[in-house]
Amino acid sequence: MAMVQPIATRRSATGIPTGKLAMWWLLGSEITIFGGLLVSYIMMRIMYAPWAEAAAHTNTLAGSINTFVLLTSSLFAVLAHHAAEQKNGKLAAFYLWLTIGGALTFLVVKGLEWTNEIRHGFTITANSFWSFYYTAAGLHGLHVIAGATAMAIVSFDCLRGKNLQRVELVGIYWHFVDIVWIFLFPLLYIAK
């Protein structure tokens, strides 16, 4: 018996699969959120000199490790998509779990980094830079958790050979999470 796909994955007035179109709409709204954060950060950094002094205390090594981890996890997301295109659900699930491992590693490094910063008095209430830092990095961390959760859900379908098109969708989301970090990393860690 042939497996029937939900109508939402078969039909599209735009020529773009409905799931992919929905993902791009979601990312458009996310770009607005993170774009506003980044522009606000740049304006405050230019107008408020003490931010440079506060930024000098961020942990560049932790930020660099997390950059490497996220970029590597993006490679695994690409490999998962390739495996899904080849109809190899088990391999796609394997790569999704490697990507999830990258997400978890990112969160552990971020947790250790924040613990150290808080021990040194750099809390969310220390000054406006640290308020922004924890807000931006925390919002990004929530997106890492959301991406890892979505990949875990998709991976279980992959193991059964179902809905393999979703691997591309979670991959698109994960690449967005990585791109946001590529903007946050230099602003928060390098531009001291």
PyMOL commands that set and color helices and strands:
alter all, ss='L'
color gray80, all
select helices_A, chain A and resi 7-10+18-47+50-55+60-85+89-119+128-159+165-190
alter helices_A, ss='H'
color red, helices_A
deselect
rebuild
show_as cartoon
